[in-house]
Amino acid sequence: MMIYDMEASGKRLKALRKQAEKTQEQVAEAVGLEPGMISRIERGVKGMSIDSLLMFSEIYGVSTDYILKGDKSVAPSDALLEELGALVQKYKSL
């Protein structure tokens, strides 16, 4: 059984924000939250809503699984899209 680790998720979100060179204020505006809430989420003091999770995922270009669990594996749909892209390229070169 897996339990949601707010602190670990918060650390991942902070690292993603730093990597994206964004301030808490910029992220707060994009997600529709107050900067103080971003700080509490990043420190693991407060959890995030599903809506916020989806927004973070979109802003940082990572899966929700990565934010929640640290899972970097490629989703099956992503793998299929990559395979399809490779087939299209191969077809174009014929």
PDB file with one MODEL, atoms N, CA, C and O in Angstrom:
MODEL        1
ATOM      1  N   MET A   1       0.830  -1.183   0.000  1.00  0.00           N
ATOM      2  CA  MET A   1       0.000   0.000   0.000  1.00  0.00           C
ATOM      3  C   MET A   1       0.874   1.246   0.000  1.00  0.00           C
ATOM      4  O   MET A   1       1.799   1.373   0.802  1.00  0.00           O
ATOM      5  N   MET A   2       0.569   2.153  -0.903  1.00  0.00           N
ATOM      6  CA  MET A   2       1.354   3.367  -1.018  1.00  0.00           C
ATOM      7  C   MET A   2       0.616   4.519  -0.345  1.00  0.00           C
ATOM      8  O   MET A   2      -0.599   4.653  -0.483  1.00  0.00           O
ATOM      9  N   ILE A   3       1.354   5.340   0.378  1.00  0.00           N
ATOM     10  CA  ILE A   3       0.772   6.497   1.054  1.00  0.00           C
ATOM     11  C   ILE A   3       1.363   7.761   0.445  1.00  0.00           C
ATOM     12  O   ILE A   3       2.564   7.831   0.183  1.00  0.00           O
ATOM     13  N   TYR A   4       0.505   8.763   0.221  1.00  0.00           N
ATOM     14  CA  TYR A   4       0.925  10.048  -0.348  1.00  0.00           C
ATOM     15  C   TYR A   4       1.880  10.744   0.612  1.00  0.00           C
ATOM     16  O   TYR A   4       1.510  11.043   1.748  1.00  0.00           O
ATOM     17  N   ASP A   5       3.085  11.001   0.172  1.00  0.00           N
ATOM     18  CA  ASP A   5       4.109  11.668   0.973  1.00  0.00           C
ATOM     19  C   ASP A   5       4.163  13.136   0.543  1.00  0.00           C
ATOM     20  O   ASP A   5       4.801  13.476  -0.453  1.00  0.00           O
ATOM     21  N   MET A   6       3.487  14.000   1.305  1.00  0.00           N
ATOM     22  CA  MET A   6       3.419  15.420   0.948  1.00  0.00           C
ATOM     23  C   MET A   6       4.801  16.067   0.929  1.00  0.00           C
ATOM     24  O   MET A   6       5.086  16.905   0.074  1.00  0.00           O
ATOM     25  N   GLU A   7       5.647  15.683   1.857  1.00  0.00           N
ATOM     26  CA  GLU A   7       6.975  16.285   1.942  1.00  0.00           C
ATOM     27  C   GLU A   7       7.817  15.939   0.714  1.00  0.00           C
ATOM     28  O   GLU A   7       8.464  16.814   0.137  1.00  0.00           O
ATOM     29  N   ALA A   8       7.811  14.680   0.318  1.00  0.00           N
ATOM     30  CA  ALA A   8       8.584  14.258  -0.861  1.00  0.00           C
ATOM     31  C   ALA A   8       8.038  14.914  -2.130  1.00  0.00           C
ATOM     32  O   ALA A   8       8.805  15.358  -2.984  1.00  0.00           O
ATOM     33  N   SER A   9       6.707  14.972  -2.249  1.00  0.00           N
ATOM     34  CA  SER A   9       6.097  15.625  -3.414  1.00  0.00           C
ATOM     35  C   SER A   9       6.466  17.097  -3.451  1.00  0.00           C
ATOM     36  O   SER A   9       6.780  17.646  -4.507  1.00  0.00           O
ATOM     37  N   GLY A  10       6.424  17.726  -2.292  1.00  0.00           N
ATOM     38  CA  GLY A  10       6.778  19.137  -2.198  1.00  0.00           C
ATOM     39  C   GLY A  10       8.217  19.400  -2.625  1.00  0.00           C
ATOM     40  O   GLY A  10       8.504  20.378  -3.314  1.00  0.00           O
ATOM     41  N   LYS A  11       9.118  18.512  -2.206  1.00  0.00           N
ATOM     42  CA  LYS A  11      10.529  18.657  -2.596  1.00  0.00           C
ATOM     43  C   LYS A  11      10.681  18.523  -4.109  1.00  0.00           C
ATOM     44  O   LYS A  11      11.456  19.256  -4.725  1.00  0.00           O
ATOM     45  N   ARG A  12       9.945  17.591  -4.706  1.00  0.00           N
ATOM     46  CA  ARG A  12      10.012  17.444  -6.167  1.00  0.00           C
ATOM     47  C   ARG A  12       9.485  18.703  -6.854  1.00  0.00           C
ATOM     48  O   ARG A  12      10.066  19.169  -7.834  1.00  0.00           O
ATOM     49  N   LEU A  13       8.377  19.253  -6.336  1.00  0.00           N
ATOM     50  CA  LEU A  13       7.816  20.467  -6.935  1.00  0.00           C
ATOM     51  C   LEU A  13       8.785  21.639  -6.814  1.00  0.00           C
ATOM     52  O   LEU A  13       8.930  22.423  -7.751  1.00  0.00           O
ATOM     53  N   LYS A  14       9.439  21.762  -5.679  1.00  0.00           N
ATOM     54  CA  LYS A  14      10.410  22.847  -5.495  1.00  0.00           C
ATOM     55  C   LYS A  14      11.575  22.687  -6.470  1.00  0.00           C
ATOM     56  O   LYS A  14      12.019  23.657  -7.083  1.00  0.00           O
ATOM     57  N   ALA A  15      12.063  21.462  -6.606  1.00  0.00           N
ATOM     58  CA  ALA A  15      13.169  21.207  -7.533  1.00  0.00           C
ATOM     59  C   ALA A  15      12.753  21.515  -8.971  1.00  0.00           C
ATOM     60  O   ALA A  15      13.528  22.089  -9.735  1.00  0.00           O
ATOM     61  N   LEU A  16      11.527  21.132  -9.336  1.00  0.00           N
ATOM     62  CA  LEU A  16      11.029  21.423 -10.684  1.00  0.00           C
ATOM     63  C   LEU A  16      10.912  22.926 -10.912  1.00  0.00           C
ATOM     64  O   LEU A  16      11.241  23.428 -11.987  1.00  0.00           O
ATOM     65  N   ARG A  17      10.437  23.643  -9.885  1.00  0.00           N
ATOM     66  CA  ARG A  17      10.308  25.101 -10.008  1.00  0.00           C
ATOM     67  C   ARG A  17      11.670  25.755 -10.189  1.00  0.00           C
ATOM     68  O   ARG A  17      11.839  26.635 -11.033  1.00  0.00           O
ATOM     69  N   LYS A  18      12.634  25.321  -9.395  1.00  0.00           N
ATOM     70  CA  LYS A  18      13.999  25.873  -9.505  1.00  0.00           C
ATOM     71  C   LYS A  18      14.585  25.552 -10.885  1.00  0.00           C
ATOM     72  O   LYS A  18      15.210  26.407 -11.514  1.00  0.00           O
ATOM     73  N   GLN A  19      14.380  24.329 -11.345  1.00  0.00           N
ATOM     74  CA  GLN A  19      14.881  23.911 -12.658  1.00  0.00           C
ATOM     75  C   GLN A  19      14.263  24.769 -13.764  1.00  0.00           C
ATOM     76  O   GLN A  19      14.923  25.091 -14.752  1.00  0.00           O
ATOM     77  N   ALA A  20      12.990  25.133 -13.586  1.00  0.00           N
ATOM     78  CA  ALA A  20      12.293  25.970 -14.573  1.00  0.00           C
ATOM     79  C   ALA A  20      12.616  27.454 -14.397  1.00  0.00           C
ATOM     80  O   ALA A  20      12.151  28.298 -15.163  1.00  0.00           O
ATOM     81  N   GLU A  21      13.419  27.758 -13.376  1.00  0.00           N
ATOM     82  CA  GLU A  21      13.818  29.136 -13.068  1.00  0.00           C
ATOM     83  C   GLU A  21      12.605  30.049 -12.883  1.00  0.00           C
ATOM     84  O   GLU A  21      12.538  31.150 -13.429  1.00  0.00           O
ATOM     85  N   LYS A  22      11.650  29.550 -12.093  1.00  0.00           N
ATOM     86  CA  LYS A  22      10.437  30.305 -11.785  1.00  0.00           C
ATOM     87  C   LYS A  22      10.401  30.621 -10.298  1.00  0.00           C
ATOM     88  O   LYS A  22      10.931  29.871  -9.478  1.00  0.00           O
ATOM     89  N   THR A  23       9.776  31.730  -9.965  1.00  0.00           N
ATOM     90  CA  THR A  23       9.588  32.086  -8.558  1.00  0.00           C
ATOM     91  C   THR A  23       8.282  31.477  -8.070  1.00  0.00           C
ATOM     92  O   THR A  23       7.446  31.050  -8.866  1.00  0.00           O
ATOM     93  N   GLN A  24       8.118  31.441  -6.756  1.00  0.00           N
ATOM     94  CA  GLN A  24       6.858  30.955  -6.202  1.00  0.00           C
ATOM     95  C   GLN A  24       5.709  31.851  -6.657  1.00  0.00           C
ATOM     96  O   GLN A  24       4.597  31.372  -6.879  1.00  0.00           O
ATOM     97  N   GLU A  25       5.971  33.127  -6.795  1.00  0.00           N
ATOM     98  CA  GLU A  25       4.939  34.067  -7.242  1.00  0.00           C
ATOM     99  C   GLU A  25       4.491  33.749  -8.669  1.00  0.00           C
ATOM    100  O   GLU A  25       3.297  33.783  -8.967  1.00  0.00           O
ATOM    101  N   GLN A  26       5.443  33.442  -9.548  1.00  0.00           N
ATOM    102  CA  GLN A  26       5.107  33.118 -10.935  1.00  0.00           C
ATOM    103  C   GLN A  26       4.278  31.837 -11.010  1.00  0.00           C
ATOM    104  O   GLN A  26       3.298  31.763 -11.751  1.00  0.00           O
ATOM    105  N   VAL A  27       4.677  30.840 -10.244  1.00  0.00           N
ATOM    106  CA  VAL A  27       3.947  29.567 -10.241  1.00  0.00           C
ATOM    107  C   VAL A  27       2.562  29.769  -9.633  1.00  0.00           C
ATOM    108  O   VAL A  27       1.577  29.232 -10.139  1.00  0.00           O
ATOM    109  N   ALA A  28       2.487  30.530  -8.563  1.00  0.00           N
ATOM    110  CA  ALA A  28       1.201  30.792  -7.915  1.00  0.00           C
ATOM    111  C   ALA A  28       0.229  31.440  -8.894  1.00  0.00           C
ATOM    112  O   ALA A  28      -0.944  31.071  -8.944  1.00  0.00           O
ATOM    113  N   GLU A  29       0.708  32.394  -9.661  1.00  0.00           N
ATOM    114  CA  GLU A  29      -0.145  33.061 -10.640  1.00  0.00           C
ATOM    115  C   GLU A  29      -0.622  32.070 -11.712  1.00  0.00           C
ATOM    116  O   GLU A  29      -1.788  32.085 -12.105  1.00  0.00           O
ATOM    117  N   ALA A  30       0.286  31.218 -12.174  1.00  0.00           N
ATOM    118  CA  ALA A  30      -0.059  30.253 -13.223  1.00  0.00           C
ATOM    119  C   ALA A  30      -1.062  29.213 -12.732  1.00  0.00           C
ATOM    120  O   ALA A  30      -1.924  28.770 -13.490  1.00  0.00           O
ATOM    121  N   VAL A  31      -0.948  28.827 -11.465  1.00  0.00           N
ATOM    122  CA  VAL A  31      -1.806  27.784 -10.915  1.00  0.00           C
ATOM    123  C   VAL A  31      -3.090  28.370 -10.320  1.00  0.00           C
ATOM    124  O   VAL A  31      -4.087  27.667 -10.156  1.00  0.00           O
ATOM    125  N   GLY A  32      -3.049  29.651 -10.002  1.00  0.00           N
ATOM    126  CA  GLY A  32      -4.230  30.284  -9.404  1.00  0.00           C
ATOM    127  C   GLY A  32      -4.267  30.153  -7.896  1.00  0.00           C
ATOM    128  O   GLY A  32      -5.341  30.084  -7.298  1.00  0.00           O
ATOM    129  N   LEU A  33      -3.095  30.118  -7.280  1.00  0.00           N
ATOM    130  CA  LEU A  33      -2.988  30.036  -5.827  1.00  0.00           C
ATOM    131  C   LEU A  33      -2.192  31.225  -5.306  1.00  0.00           C
ATOM    132  O   LEU A  33      -1.578  31.960  -6.079  1.00  0.00           O
ATOM    133  N   GLU A  34      -2.208  31.407  -3.998  1.00  0.00           N
ATOM    134  CA  GLU A  34      -1.390  32.431  -3.355  1.00  0.00           C
ATOM    135  C   GLU A  34       0.045  31.910  -3.221  1.00  0.00           C
ATOM    136  O   GLU A  34       0.251  30.709  -3.047  1.00  0.00           O
ATOM    137  N   PRO A  35       1.043  32.808  -3.300  1.00  0.00           N
ATOM    138  CA  PRO A  35       2.437  32.365  -3.142  1.00  0.00           C
ATOM    139  C   PRO A  35       2.672  31.614  -1.832  1.00  0.00           C
ATOM    140  O   PRO A  35       3.461  30.669  -1.793  1.00  0.00           O
ATOM    141  N   GLY A  36       1.995  32.025  -0.767  1.00  0.00           N
ATOM    142  CA  GLY A  36       2.144  31.327   0.514  1.00  0.00           C
ATOM    143  C   GLY A  36       1.697  29.879   0.437  1.00  0.00           C
ATOM    144  O   GLY A  36       2.268  29.015   1.103  1.00  0.00           O
ATOM    145  N   MET A  37       0.688  29.608  -0.366  1.00  0.00           N
ATOM    146  CA  MET A  37       0.210  28.236  -0.541  1.00  0.00           C
ATOM    147  C   MET A  37       1.253  27.407  -1.291  1.00  0.00           C
ATOM    148  O   MET A  37       1.477  26.243  -0.962  1.00  0.00           O
ATOM    149  N   ILE A  38       1.890  28.008  -2.298  1.00  0.00           N
ATOM    150  CA  ILE A  38       2.965  27.306  -3.019  1.00  0.00           C
ATOM    151  C   ILE A  38       4.066  26.936  -2.041  1.00  0.00           C
ATOM    152  O   ILE A  38       4.583  25.819  -2.081  1.00  0.00           O
ATOM    153  N   SER A  39       4.430  27.867  -1.159  1.00  0.00           N
ATOM    154  CA  SER A  39       5.456  27.609  -0.154  1.00  0.00           C
ATOM    155  C   SER A  39       5.051  26.457   0.755  1.00  0.00           C
ATOM    156  O   SER A  39       5.870  25.583   1.038  1.00  0.00           O
ATOM    157  N   ARG A  40       3.804  26.438   1.216  1.00  0.00           N
ATOM    158  CA  ARG A  40       3.346  25.368   2.110  1.00  0.00           C
ATOM    159  C   ARG A  40       3.333  24.017   1.393  1.00  0.00           C
ATOM    160  O   ARG A  40       3.676  22.995   1.986  1.00  0.00           O
ATOM    161  N   ILE A  41       2.939  24.012   0.126  1.00  0.00           N
ATOM    162  CA  ILE A  41       2.947  22.761  -0.647  1.00  0.00           C
ATOM    163  C   ILE A  41       4.379  22.266  -0.825  1.00  0.00           C
ATOM    164  O   ILE A  41       4.656  21.081  -0.637  1.00  0.00           O
ATOM    165  N   GLU A  42       5.290  23.171  -1.187  1.00  0.00           N
ATOM    166  CA  GLU A  42       6.693  22.780  -1.400  1.00  0.00           C
ATOM    167  C   GLU A  42       7.363  22.292  -0.116  1.00  0.00           C
ATOM    168  O   GLU A  42       8.267  21.458  -0.174  1.00  0.00           O
ATOM    169  N   ARG A  43       6.938  22.796   1.036  1.00  0.00           N
ATOM    170  CA  ARG A  43       7.510  22.362   2.312  1.00  0.00           C
ATOM    171  C   ARG A  43       6.839  21.101   2.845  1.00  0.00           C
ATOM    172  O   ARG A  43       7.275  20.534   3.847  1.00  0.00           O
ATOM    173  N   GLY A  44       5.769  20.662   2.166  1.00  0.00           N
ATOM    174  CA  GLY A  44       5.078  19.454   2.600  1.00  0.00           C
ATOM    175  C   GLY A  44       4.142  19.682   3.768  1.00  0.00           C
ATOM    176  O   GLY A  44       3.710  18.728   4.415  1.00  0.00           O
ATOM    177  N   VAL A  45       3.824  20.942   4.046  1.00  0.00           N
ATOM    178  CA  VAL A  45       2.923  21.279   5.139  1.00  0.00           C
ATOM    179  C   VAL A  45       1.469  21.127   4.710  1.00  0.00           C
ATOM    180  O   VAL A  45       0.602  20.821   5.528  1.00  0.00           O
ATOM    181  N   LYS A  46       1.212  21.341   3.438  1.00  0.00           N
ATOM    182  CA  LYS A  46      -0.141  21.317   2.880  1.00  0.00           C
ATOM    183  C   LYS A  46      -0.143  20.444   1.637  1.00  0.00           C
ATOM    184  O   LYS A  46       0.805  20.468   0.852  1.00  0.00           O
ATOM    185  N   GLY A  47      -1.202  19.679   1.459  1.00  0.00           N
ATOM    186  CA  GLY A  47      -1.359  18.891   0.247  1.00  0.00           C
ATOM    187  C   GLY A  47      -1.902  19.761  -0.874  1.00  0.00           C
ATOM    188  O   GLY A  47      -2.215  20.933  -0.664  1.00  0.00           O
ATOM    189  N   MET A  48      -2.013  19.193  -2.051  1.00  0.00           N
ATOM    190  CA  MET A  48      -2.520  19.950  -3.195  1.00  0.00           C
ATOM    191  C   MET A  48      -3.795  19.316  -3.702  1.00  0.00           C
ATOM    192  O   MET A  48      -4.029  18.120  -3.527  1.00  0.00           O
ATOM    193  N   SER A  49      -4.608  20.131  -4.328  1.00  0.00           N
ATOM    194  CA  SER A  49      -5.831  19.605  -4.928  1.00  0.00           C
ATOM    195  C   SER A  49      -5.478  18.879  -6.227  1.00  0.00           C
ATOM    196  O   SER A  49      -4.375  19.030  -6.753  1.00  0.00           O
ATOM    197  N   ILE A  50      -6.406  18.106  -6.726  1.00  0.00           N
ATOM    198  CA  ILE A  50      -6.195  17.430  -8.003  1.00  0.00           C
ATOM    199  C   ILE A  50      -6.025  18.458  -9.109  1.00  0.00           C
ATOM    200  O   ILE A  50      -5.202  18.276 -10.006  1.00  0.00           O
ATOM    201  N   ASP A  51      -6.801  19.542  -9.052  1.00  0.00           N
ATOM    202  CA  ASP A  51      -6.664  20.605 -10.057  1.00  0.00           C
ATOM    203  C   ASP A  51      -5.256  21.191 -10.049  1.00  0.00           C
ATOM    204  O   ASP A  51      -4.653  21.393 -11.103  1.00  0.00           O
ATOM    205  N   SER A  52      -4.735  21.464  -8.846  1.00  0.00           N
ATOM    206  CA  SER A  52      -3.377  22.009  -8.737  1.00  0.00           C
ATOM    207  C   SER A  52      -2.348  21.011  -9.234  1.00  0.00           C
ATOM    208  O   SER A  52      -1.397  21.385  -9.921  1.00  0.00           O
ATOM    209  N   LEU A  53      -2.530  19.739  -8.892  1.00  0.00           N
ATOM    210  CA  LEU A  53      -1.626  18.689  -9.360  1.00  0.00           C
ATOM    211  C   LEU A  53      -1.561  18.675 -10.879  1.00  0.00           C
ATOM    212  O   LEU A  53      -0.478  18.609 -11.460  1.00  0.00           O
ATOM    213  N   LEU A  54      -2.713  18.736 -11.514  1.00  0.00           N
ATOM    214  CA  LEU A  54      -2.753  18.737 -12.977  1.00  0.00           C
ATOM    215  C   LEU A  54      -2.082  19.975 -13.554  1.00  0.00           C
ATOM    216  O   LEU A  54      -1.396  19.894 -14.573  1.00  0.00           O
ATOM    217  N   MET A  55      -2.276  21.119 -12.909  1.00  0.00           N
ATOM    218  CA  MET A  55      -1.636  22.355 -13.379  1.00  0.00           C
ATOM    219  C   MET A  55      -0.111  22.258 -13.235  1.00  0.00           C
ATOM    220  O   MET A  55       0.623  22.627 -14.151  1.00  0.00           O
ATOM    221  N   PHE A  56       0.364  21.758 -12.081  1.00  0.00           N
ATOM    222  CA  PHE A  56       1.810  21.588 -11.887  1.00  0.00           C
ATOM    223  C   PHE A  56       2.382  20.669 -12.959  1.00  0.00           C
ATOM    224  O   PHE A  56       3.444  20.939 -13.521  1.00  0.00           O
ATOM    225  N   SER A  57       1.671  19.586 -13.235  1.00  0.00           N
ATOM    226  CA  SER A  57       2.110  18.634 -14.246  1.00  0.00           C
ATOM    227  C   SER A  57       2.265  19.317 -15.603  1.00  0.00           C
ATOM    228  O   SER A  57       3.250  19.102 -16.310  1.00  0.00           O
ATOM    229  N   GLU A  58       1.295  20.131 -15.952  1.00  0.00           N
ATOM    230  CA  GLU A  58       1.331  20.834 -17.238  1.00  0.00           C
ATOM    231  C   GLU A  58       2.435  21.899 -17.268  1.00  0.00           C
ATOM    232  O   GLU A  58       3.165  22.006 -18.253  1.00  0.00           O
ATOM    233  N   ILE A  59       2.555  22.668 -16.215  1.00  0.00           N
ATOM    234  CA  ILE A  59       3.552  23.744 -16.150  1.00  0.00           C
ATOM    235  C   ILE A  59       4.967  23.193 -16.272  1.00  0.00           C
ATOM    236  O   ILE A  59       5.792  23.734 -17.007  1.00  0.00           O
ATOM    237  N   TYR A  60       5.242  22.106 -15.540  1.00  0.00           N
ATOM    238  CA  TYR A  60       6.604  21.561 -15.506  1.00  0.00           C
ATOM    239  C   TYR A  60       6.856  20.476 -16.543  1.00  0.00           C
ATOM    240  O   TYR A  60       7.994  20.033 -16.702  1.00  0.00           O
ATOM    241  N   GLY A  61       5.827  20.042 -17.248  1.00  0.00           N
ATOM    242  CA  GLY A  61       6.007  19.033 -18.286  1.00  0.00           C
ATOM    243  C   GLY A  61       6.402  17.668 -17.754  1.00  0.00           C
ATOM    244  O   GLY A  61       7.192  16.955 -18.373  1.00  0.00           O
ATOM    245  N   VAL A  62       5.850  17.308 -16.608  1.00  0.00           N
ATOM    246  CA  VAL A  62       6.125  15.993 -16.023  1.00  0.00           C
ATOM    247  C   VAL A  62       4.794  15.306 -15.742  1.00  0.00           C
ATOM    248  O   VAL A  62       3.743  15.948 -15.751  1.00  0.00           O
ATOM    249  N   SER A  63       4.839  14.016 -15.497  1.00  0.00           N
ATOM    250  CA  SER A  63       3.616  13.279 -15.195  1.00  0.00           C
ATOM    251  C   SER A  63       3.173  13.543 -13.757  1.00  0.00           C
ATOM    252  O   SER A  63       3.972  13.931 -12.904  1.00  0.00           O
ATOM    253  N   THR A  64       1.901  13.325 -13.514  1.00  0.00           N
ATOM    254  CA  THR A  64       1.400  13.429 -12.141  1.00  0.00           C
ATOM    255  C   THR A  64       2.030  12.338 -11.273  1.00  0.00           C
ATOM    256  O   THR A  64       2.245  12.543 -10.079  1.00  0.00           O
ATOM    257  N   ASP A  65       2.324  11.187 -11.866  1.00  0.00           N
ATOM    258  CA  ASP A  65       3.004  10.119 -11.123  1.00  0.00           C
ATOM    259  C   ASP A  65       4.365  10.579 -10.628  1.00  0.00           C
ATOM    260  O   ASP A  65       4.775  10.233  -9.520  1.00  0.00           O
ATOM    261  N   TYR A  66       5.064  11.355 -11.439  1.00  0.00           N
ATOM    262  CA  TYR A  66       6.372  11.851 -10.989  1.00  0.00           C
ATOM    263  C   TYR A  66       6.204  12.784  -9.797  1.00  0.00           C
ATOM    264  O   TYR A  66       6.944  12.680  -8.818  1.00  0.00           O
ATOM    265  N   ILE A  67       5.240  13.692  -9.870  1.00  0.00           N
ATOM    266  CA  ILE A  67       5.028  14.628  -8.769  1.00  0.00           C
ATOM    267  C   ILE A  67       4.627  13.875  -7.501  1.00  0.00           C
ATOM    268  O   ILE A  67       5.159  14.146  -6.425  1.00  0.00           O
ATOM    269  N   LEU A  68       3.706  12.948  -7.621  1.00  0.00           N
ATOM    270  CA  LEU A  68       3.195  12.237  -6.451  1.00  0.00           C
ATOM    271  C   LEU A  68       4.133  11.167  -5.924  1.00  0.00           C
ATOM    272  O   LEU A  68       4.295  11.031  -4.711  1.00  0.00           O
ATOM    273  N   LYS A  69       4.758  10.399  -6.823  1.00  0.00           N
ATOM    274  CA  LYS A  69       5.533   9.234  -6.403  1.00  0.00           C
ATOM    275  C   LYS A  69       7.007   9.268  -6.789  1.00  0.00           C
ATOM    276  O   LYS A  69       7.785   8.436  -6.322  1.00  0.00           O
ATOM    277  N   GLY A  70       7.396  10.208  -7.626  1.00  0.00           N
ATOM    278  CA  GLY A  70       8.778  10.231  -8.085  1.00  0.00           C
ATOM    279  C   GLY A  70       9.031   9.246  -9.201  1.00  0.00           C
ATOM    280  O   GLY A  70      10.180   8.962  -9.536  1.00  0.00           O
ATOM    281  N   ASP A  71       7.955   8.719  -9.784  1.00  0.00           N
ATOM    282  CA  ASP A  71       8.035   7.705 -10.837  1.00  0.00           C
ATOM    283  C   ASP A  71       8.366   8.367 -12.169  1.00  0.00           C
ATOM    284  O   ASP A  71       7.559   9.125 -12.708  1.00  0.00           O
ATOM    285  N   LYS A  72       9.551   8.081 -12.698  1.00  0.00           N
ATOM    286  CA  LYS A  72       9.988   8.692 -13.954  1.00  0.00           C
ATOM    287  C   LYS A  72       9.733   7.802 -15.159  1.00  0.00           C
ATOM    288  O   LYS A  72      10.122   8.152 -16.273  1.00  0.00           O
ATOM    289  N   SER A  73       9.094   6.671 -14.961  1.00  0.00           N
ATOM    290  CA  SER A  73       8.888   5.774 -16.094  1.00  0.00           C
ATOM    291  C   SER A  73       7.976   6.421 -17.129  1.00  0.00           C
ATOM    292  O   SER A  73       7.129   7.255 -16.810  1.00  0.00           O
ATOM    293  N   VAL A  74       8.174   6.016 -18.362  1.00  0.00           N
ATOM    294  CA  VAL A  74       7.379   6.548 -19.461  1.00  0.00           C
ATOM    295  C   VAL A  74       6.020   5.870 -19.457  1.00  0.00           C
ATOM    296  O   VAL A  74       5.924   4.647 -19.357  1.00  0.00           O
ATOM    297  N   ALA A  75       4.988   6.662 -19.566  1.00  0.00           N
ATOM    298  CA  ALA A  75       3.634   6.115 -19.610  1.00  0.00           C
ATOM    299  C   ALA A  75       3.458   5.320 -20.891  1.00  0.00           C
ATOM    300  O   ALA A  75       4.053   5.676 -21.908  1.00  0.00           O
ATOM    301  N   PRO A  76       2.666   4.261 -20.882  1.00  0.00           N
ATOM    302  CA  PRO A  76       2.456   3.456 -22.090  1.00  0.00           C
ATOM    303  C   PRO A  76       2.014   4.303 -23.282  1.00  0.00           C
ATOM    304  O   PRO A  76       2.451   4.059 -24.406  1.00  0.00           O
ATOM    305  N   SER A  77       1.163   5.282 -23.054  1.00  0.00           N
ATOM    306  CA  SER A  77       0.694   6.117 -24.170  1.00  0.00           C
ATOM    307  C   SER A  77       1.851   6.906 -24.765  1.00  0.00           C
ATOM    308  O   SER A  77       1.908   7.099 -25.979  1.00  0.00           O
ATOM    309  N   ASP A  78       2.781   7.368 -23.916  1.00  0.00           N
ATOM    310  CA  ASP A  78       3.948   8.085 -24.419  1.00  0.00           C
ATOM    311  C   ASP A  78       4.820   7.170 -25.266  1.00  0.00           C
ATOM    312  O   ASP A  78       5.319   7.578 -26.315  1.00  0.00           O
ATOM    313  N   ALA A  79       5.002   5.950 -24.821  1.00  0.00           N
ATOM    314  CA  ALA A  79       5.818   4.987 -25.566  1.00  0.00           C
ATOM    315  C   ALA A  79       5.173   4.694 -26.923  1.00  0.00           C
ATOM    316  O   ALA A  79       5.863   4.589 -27.937  1.00  0.00           O
ATOM    317  N   LEU A  80       3.849   4.564 -26.929  1.00  0.00           N
ATOM    318  CA  LEU A  80       3.148   4.307 -28.186  1.00  0.00           C
ATOM    319  C   LEU A  80       3.274   5.487 -29.139  1.00  0.00           C
ATOM    320  O   LEU A  80       3.451   5.303 -30.343  1.00  0.00           O
ATOM    321  N   LEU A  81       3.183   6.687 -28.605  1.00  0.00           N
ATOM    322  CA  LEU A  81       3.333   7.876 -29.448  1.00  0.00           C
ATOM    323  C   LEU A  81       4.741   7.954 -30.048  1.00  0.00           C
ATOM    324  O   LEU A  81       4.904   8.312 -31.214  1.00  0.00           O
ATOM    325  N   GLU A  82       5.743   7.619 -29.251  1.00  0.00           N
ATOM    326  CA  GLU A  82       7.112   7.611 -29.761  1.00  0.00           C
ATOM    327  C   GLU A  82       7.272   6.574 -30.868  1.00  0.00           C
ATOM    328  O   GLU A  82       7.891   6.842 -31.898  1.00  0.00           O
ATOM    329  N   GLU A  83       6.714   5.403 -30.648  1.00  0.00           N
ATOM    330  CA  GLU A  83       6.787   4.334 -31.652  1.00  0.00           C
ATOM    331  C   GLU A  83       6.066   4.746 -32.933  1.00  0.00           C
ATOM    332  O   GLU A  83       6.556   4.501 -34.036  1.00  0.00           O
ATOM    333  N   LEU A  84       4.906   5.369 -32.779  1.00  0.00           N
ATOM    334  CA  LEU A  84       4.149   5.844 -33.933  1.00  0.00           C
ATOM    335  C   LEU A  84       4.934   6.908 -34.697  1.00  0.00           C
ATOM    336  O   LEU A  84       4.958   6.903 -35.928  1.00  0.00           O
ATOM    337  N   GLY A  85       5.572   7.814 -33.970  1.00  0.00           N
ATOM    338  CA  GLY A  85       6.395   8.843 -34.603  1.00  0.00           C
ATOM    339  C   GLY A  85       7.539   8.238 -35.400  1.00  0.00           C
ATOM    340  O   GLY A  85       7.844   8.690 -36.504  1.00  0.00           O
ATOM    341  N   ALA A  86       8.168   7.219 -34.840  1.00  0.00           N
ATOM    342  CA  ALA A  86       9.268   6.542 -35.532  1.00  0.00           C
ATOM    343  C   ALA A  86       8.768   5.865 -36.804  1.00  0.00           C
ATOM    344  O   ALA A  86       9.445   5.891 -37.831  1.00  0.00           O
ATOM    345  N   LEU A  87       7.585   5.259 -36.737  1.00  0.00           N
ATOM    346  CA  LEU A  87       7.017   4.618 -37.923  1.00  0.00           C
ATOM    347  C   LEU A  87       6.676   5.644 -39.003  1.00  0.00           C
ATOM    348  O   LEU A  87       6.881   5.390 -40.190  1.00  0.00           O
ATOM    349  N   VAL A  88       6.163   6.785 -38.596  1.00  0.00           N
ATOM    350  CA  VAL A  88       5.840   7.856 -39.557  1.00  0.00           C
ATOM    351  C   VAL A  88       7.114   8.330 -40.247  1.00  0.00           C
ATOM    352  O   VAL A  88       7.131   8.525 -41.463  1.00  0.00           O
ATOM    353  N   GLN A  89       8.176   8.515 -39.474  1.00  0.00           N
ATOM    354  CA  GLN A  89       9.447   8.954 -40.050  1.00  0.00           C
ATOM    355  C   GLN A  89       9.994   7.912 -41.025  1.00  0.00           C
ATOM    356  O   GLN A  89      10.500   8.256 -42.093  1.00  0.00           O
ATOM    357  N   LYS A  90       9.888   6.641 -40.651  1.00  0.00           N
ATOM    358  CA  LYS A  90      10.350   5.567 -41.512  1.00  0.00           C
ATOM    359  C   LYS A  90       9.532   5.558 -42.824  1.00  0.00           C
ATOM    360  O   LYS A  90      10.098   5.387 -43.903  1.00  0.00           O
ATOM    361  N   TYR A  91       8.226   5.739 -42.727  1.00  0.00           N
ATOM    362  CA  TYR A  91       7.353   5.767 -43.891  1.00  0.00           C
ATOM    363  C   TYR A  91       7.711   6.939 -44.813  1.00  0.00           C
ATOM    364  O   TYR A  91       7.734   6.797 -46.036  1.00  0.00           O
ATOM    365  N   LYS A  92       7.987   8.088 -44.211  1.00  0.00           N
ATOM    366  CA  LYS A  92       8.311   9.286 -45.006  1.00  0.00           C
ATOM    367  C   LYS A  92       9.605   9.102 -45.789  1.00  0.00           C
ATOM    368  O   LYS A  92       9.774   9.669 -46.868  1.00  0.00           O
ATOM    369  N   SER A  93      10.521   8.300 -45.234  1.00  0.00           N
ATOM    370  CA  SER A  93      11.812   8.119 -45.889  1.00  0.00           C
ATOM    371  C   SER A  93      11.778   7.091 -47.025  1.00  0.00           C
ATOM    372  O   SER A  93      12.770   6.923 -47.734  1.00  0.00           O
ATOM    373  N   LEU A  94      10.659   6.410 -47.199  1.00  0.00           N
ATOM    374  CA  LEU A  94      10.556   5.398 -48.263  1.00  0.00           C
ATOM    375  C   LEU A  94      10.421   6.019 -49.629  1.00  0.00           C
ATOM    376  O   LEU A  94      10.324   5.304 -50.626  1.00  0.00           O
TER     377      LEU A  94
ENDMDL
END
